[in-house]
């Protein structure tokens, strides 16, 4: 039976935790409850053990935020023979999910976010299929860029609406229109309709709108030869 020499042994450094385990543990907690002490308690170690791997609470939250957004960007498995629409939907929903997570962790998001390989692979496949369907490479990447901006804007709006169920700008606009009497009746009805839609319904419509434009570009590409 051998014993570890001082060179083989990392004195003072707990061997049963590492940075990945610390971040994984913190990810399972609401951001507002993450502290060095609370994570140490969950891991069953002394708080000082965490400092070998993470400097302080701010660094811990930055690592957790980056890991959370990266995990949200994981694209679902898409069949090898999937068409452009299925690939587009997979990316759209993963970007919206990432946008919601990013909004939750925004105050702490300082570390670099690693884009998962699954998301990169689906995007590469989508761009290739769009090109095959008649879009130029510029049209393909601009279509994706528009979709990404919409997905993240949709997530921000959903987060902004969480306290009351409606976007904070809507009550103010509704009140402003009410002061105008019978004017702008169409606009008031439209706001009422939007207020009755769920965030998922609004997002699905937006994705349909973007994909409809992509289809039109494909038709244009075919007609122009």
RAGIFEN-V435614 format. One record per residue. N is the residue number from 1. RES is the residue in one small letter. OMEGA is omega in radians with two decimals (none if undefined). BURIAL is b if it has 16 or more other C-alpha atoms within 10 Angstrom, else e. Layout:
# RAGIFEN-V435614
n;res;omega;burial
N;RES;OMEGA;BURIAL
N;RES;OMEGA;BURIAL
This chain:
# RAGIFEN-V435614
n;res;omega;burial
1;x;-3.12;e
2;x;3.06;e
3;x;-3.12;e
4;x;3.03;e
5;x;3.11;e
6;x;3.14;e
7;x;-3.13;e
8;x;-3.00;e
9;x;3.10;e
10;x;-3.02;e
11;x;3.04;e
12;x;-3.12;e
13;x;-3.14;e
14;x;-3.04;e
15;x;-3.05;e
16;x;3.03;e
17;x;3.02;b
18;x;-3.07;b
19;x;-3.13;e
20;x;-3.13;e
21;x;3.12;e
22;x;-3.13;b
23;x;3.12;b
24;x;3.13;b
25;x;-3.13;b
26;x;3.13;b
27;x;-3.12;b
28;x;-3.10;e
29;x;3.01;e
30;x;-3.09;e
31;x;-3.11;b
32;x;-3.13;e
33;x;-3.09;e
34;x;2.99;b
35;x;3.09;b
36;x;-3.11;b
37;x;-3.10;e
38;x;3.11;e
39;x;3.09;b
40;x;3.13;b
41;x;3.14;e
42;x;3.13;e
43;x;-3.14;b
44;x;3.12;e
45;x;3.06;e
46;x;-3.11;e
47;x;-3.12;b
48;x;3.14;e
49;x;-3.13;b
50;x;-3.05;b
51;x;3.02;e
52;x;-3.04;e
53;x;-3.11;b
54;x;-3.05;b
55;x;-3.03;e
56;x;-3.11;e
57;x;-3.12;e
58;x;3.13;b
59;x;3.13;e
60;x;-3.12;b
61;x;3.10;b
62;x;3.10;b
63;x;3.13;b
64;x;-3.13;b
65;x;-3.13;b
66;x;3.14;b
67;x;-3.13;b
68;x;3.13;b
69;x;3.11;b
70;x;3.13;b
71;x;-3.14;b
72;x;-3.13;b
73;x;3.07;b
74;x;-3.14;b
75;x;3.10;b
76;x;3.09;e
77;x;3.13;e
78;x;-3.12;e
79;x;-3.11;e
80;x;-3.10;e
81;x;-3.12;e
82;x;3.11;e
83;x;-3.06;e
84;x;-3.09;b
85;x;-3.14;b
86;x;3.10;e
87;x;3.13;b
88;x;-3.14;b
89;x;3.14;b
90;x;3.13;b
91;x;-3.12;b
92;x;-3.10;b
93;x;3.11;b
94;x;3.11;b
95;x;3.08;b
96;x;3.11;b
97;x;3.11;b
98;x;3.11;b
99;x;3.10;b
100;x;3.12;b
101;x;-3.14;b
102;x;3.12;b
103;x;3.14;b
104;x;-3.07;b
105;x;-3.00;b
106;x;-3.12;e
107;x;-3.04;e
108;x;-3.00;b
109;x;-3.10;b
110;x;3.14;e
111;x;3.13;e
112;x;3.10;e
113;x;3.12;b
114;x;3.10;e
115;x;-3.09;b
116;x;-3.12;e
117;x;-3.11;e
118;x;3.13;e
119;x;3.12;b
120;x;-3.12;e
121;x;3.14;e
122;x;3.11;b
123;x;3.12;b
124;x;3.12;e
125;x;-3.14;b
126;x;-3.11;b
127;x;3.12;b
128;x;-3.13;e
129;x;3.12;b
130;x;3.11;b
131;x;3.10;b
132;x;-3.12;e
133;x;3.05;b
134;x;3.11;b
135;x;3.01;b
136;x;3.12;b
137;x;3.10;e
138;x;3.13;e
139;x;-3.12;b
140;x;-3.09;b
141;x;3.10;b
142;x;3.07;e
143;x;3.10;b
144;x;-3.13;b
145;x;3.09;e
146;x;3.12;e
147;x;-3.13;b
148;x;3.14;b
149;x;3.12;e
150;x;-3.12;b
151;x;-3.13;b
152;x;3.09;b
153;x;3.10;b
154;x;3.13;b
155;x;3.13;b
156;x;3.12;b
157;x;3.14;b
158;x;3.12;b
159;x;3.14;b
160;x;-3.10;b
161;x;-3.02;b
162;x;-3.08;e
163;x;-3.05;e
164;x;-3.10;e
165;x;3.10;e
166;x;3.11;b
167;x;-3.06;b
168;x;-3.14;e
169;x;-3.03;e
170;x;3.13;e
171;x;-3.14;e
172;x;3.13;e
173;x;3.12;e
174;x;3.11;e
175;x;3.11;e
176;x;3.14;e
177;x;3.13;b
178;x;3.14;e
179;x;-3.13;e
180;x;3.11;e
181;x;-3.08;e
182;x;-3.14;e
183;x;3.07;e
184;x;-3.10;e
185;x;-3.14;e
186;x;3.13;e
187;x;3.12;e
188;x;3.11;b
189;x;-3.13;e
190;x;3.10;e
191;x;3.13;e
192;x;3.12;e
193;x;-3.13;e
194;x;-3.13;e
195;x;-3.13;e
196;x;-3.13;e
197;x;3.06;e
198;x;3.11;e
199;x;3.12;b
200;x;3.13;e
201;x;3.13;e
202;x;3.14;e
203;x;-3.14;b
204;x;3.11;e
205;x;3.14;e
206;x;3.11;b
207;x;3.08;b
208;x;3.14;e
209;x;3.14;e
210;x;-3.12;b
211;x;3.06;b
212;x;3.07;e
213;x;3.10;e
214;x;3.09;b
215;x;3.14;b
216;x;3.08;e
217;x;3.10;b
218;x;3.11;b
219;x;3.12;e
220;x;-3.14;e
221;x;3.13;e
222;x;-3.07;e
223;x;-3.13;e
224;x;3.02;e
225;x;none;e
